[in-house]
């Protein structure tokens, strides 16, 4: 029965345009975008903190807005936090502090053979 409830709350492709639903869906989009931008900034700095945007997802206001938008709040929350986890993983892979003993920069110009114009003890 729970799955039929989720299906009934999904967005229908051929539903009539409802300006009030669209308004509340746009409110959700803005909230999600704000949260994702904030989490990306935190991930860049390797900071882990709870933001006011994140707290909103646990409020009754969030559930009410989802109800007005005719979207299942648990599904929105689940997918939003999955996106946050992808952002964290993306920046965790780029964390240079976790690259112990690896070359940070390696190219053909570093360690190239001598052009012969400079003299060192090994060529004498």
Phi, psi and omega in degrees: 000328181295322181293325178292330176294319178294320180295321181291339182263003178279163182281125178276137181291329185252022180285154180291148180291127179238109184298330180288317176299317180298321178300310182290329175293323177293325175299316177299316181300315180298317179298318180293316179298318178299316180296315182294322177296316180296316181293327177292319176298318179295318181295324178297324181268000184059032177266144178233106178213161180271124183260163179295330177294324180288324179297327180302326181292345179256008183265163176291332178300318179300313180298321180293318178297319177298321178296316177297325180280352181061045179229143180290119185295322180296324179291318178298314180298315181300311182291327178294315181287335171294320178296321178297319179296322176296321178296315180299317180295320180301315182277337176293325178292333181267001182290112185289337181292343180267008184256052181298129174073009180256154177287127176277330180215125179214124178214180181289336182284335177273130179079020180287159179288154181294142179282352179094347181277341176256151184249132175227175182294331183288336181271348181279000000 
